[in-house]
Amino acid sequence: MAYQGRSNRGGPKPGFSGYSPQTSAQSTQCSFTWDMPRSAYAVKCEYQPNFIEFIKAKVPASDRAWDPQAKTWFVKDAWFEVLHDLAQQLWPGATAVITRAQAELAWKQQEDARAAALFAQRQAVLGPFESALLDFCSLCDADALRAARNKMAIALHPDKGGDPERMARLNASWYIVETELRKRSESK
């Protein structure tokens, strides 16, 4: 079976640009990037018959996959060291790596930044009390929250001798909590 991305005309394909931990004037010709959704390394490189044949001969079919549209090999973590060593021999100084640890750290930082932005947005829109209420409610059972709200509504209702102002604050707070509970149930 012929390699699908092969071209004997037009000379070598241009290198891939991207993250490179080493500073080199030479462009990146082979890159290894941890792909979190696939739990495998994405290997992109210039066409090199020896490298491709090595992957096909040594890496079991169960541990590799070829994506013809992205022109990328996906290989399991166990084969990273072997393929990286070979790539460094074939393209000295022109390989780039984003390891699993680096990708997971970047993902965690992105999630932390997203959570911080969401918290800041919530603080700006809702205020500190309502934001703290939502944080508290995220730890509680939805049925227990509804039961507690119903008990408070009975105690605070103006028709039962309660304070109308406090009942209005309870209703406003419950609207926020109820919206969050609805979002939580829809995301499941």
N, C-alpha and C positions, 0 to 999 in steps of 0.2 A: 504494500500500500504506500503510495507516494505521500509525502508530507504536504499538507494542504496549503501552507503559507509559502512554499518554496518558489523562488523565481531565479532563473539562471540569467535573466537579462537585466540590464540596467545597473549592475554592480550591487554592492552591499546596501542593505536597507539602512536608513538613518537610525541612530541610537535613540533610546528612550530617555527622556529627561524626567527628573523627579527628585525625590529626597535622596541625598547622598551623604552618608556620614563622613566620608573623607573629602577633603578639598582637592580636586584634581582638575587640571585644565582639560583633560580628556573627557569626552562625553560618556555617559553611562551606556554601556552596551548590553548589560544584563542586570535585571533587578529582581529581588526577592521581597515580596510584600505579604505580610500575614493578612489573610482574608478571614475576618471573624465569622461571617455567616457560613462559610464553607468549612471552617476549621482546617484550613490548609494554606500552604504558601502559594501565592500566585507568582509564577516565574515567567517573566517577559524578557526576551533577548533577541538579538540579531540572529538571522538564520545561520546556524553552524551545524552542518551534518553530523559531526562527531557528537555534539552535545545532544541532539535530538535522538540519534541512534542509541546513545548511552541511556537516555531516559526510557526509551522503548524496550531496550534489552534488559536493563537492571531493575527498574522500578516496576513492581507487579501492577497489572491493570487495575486491581482493586485499590491501589494507593495513588493512582494518577488519573487525571482527566484532561482532555484537550478541549478548549473552547475556541472554535474556529473564528467566531465573530470578533472576539477580543484578542485573538492570536496569543493565547495565554495557556500555559500548562498550570494545573493545580495539583500539587503533590502534598502528601501527608507530611506532618512534622518530622517523622522519623528519617526522612530522606533529605532533609535540609542540609545537614553538614556535608554529606557526600556530594550533592549537587553544587553547593556553594564552593567547595574546594575545587571541583572541576571547572566551574565558571571562572574562578580566580586564575586558574592556569590558562584557560582559553582567552580571557579578556583581563589581563593583569591591570589592576588599578582602575578598571572601568565597570566594577560591579557595585551595586547599591543594595542595601539591606534595611528593611524595616522588620525587626524581629517581632515575635509574638508579644513579648513583654512591652516593647515600645508601642505596639498597636493597642494593647489593652490599657496601657497608661494613658495614651492619647484619648481613647474612648472614655475612660473614667474622668479625665479632665474635662472633656466635652460635656459629659453628663452632669458633672458638678457645676460647670458654668451655666448649663441650661437650668438646673435646679435653682441656682442663685438668681438668675434672671427672672425666673418664675416667682420666686419668693419676693424679689424687689418689686415686681409688677403687682403682685398681690398686696403688698404693703402699701403701695402708692394708691391702688384703687380702693381697697377695703379698709385700710387703717390697721393699726396694731392689734386691736381687740379682735376684730373679725378674722385676721390672719392667724392669730393664736388659737382662736376657736376652731378654724379649719385644721390646724396642726393637731389639736387635741382630738378632733373628730376622726381624723385618719387612723387613730389608734383604737377607736371604739367600734363596737358591733352596731350595725345600722338599726337593728330591732331595739336594742337597749336605748339608743339615742331617741328613737321615736317614742318609746314608752316614757322616758324622762321628760321629753317635750310635752307630751300629753298631760302628765301630772302637773307640770309647771303651768300649762295653759288653764287647767281647771282652777288652780290656786290663784292665778293672776287675772282671770277673766273679769271684766267690769260687771257683768250680770251676776256674778257670785260674790261681789264685794271687793274685787281686786283693784289694783291700780291700772288705769288705762295707759299711762305712759310706759310703765314696765311691761305691760302686755304688748304694746307696739314694738318695744325693743326686742322682746322675745320673738315676735313674728318676723321682724327684720333679720334677726340672727338665724332663725330657723330657715328662712328663705335661702340664705347663703349655704347653710349646712345641707339642706335638701338638694340644692343644685350640685353640690360636691358629691353627695350620695348617689345621685342620678348618674353623674359622670363615672363614678366608680363602678356602678352596676353595668353600665354600657360598655366599659372597657374590658369586662370579664368575658 
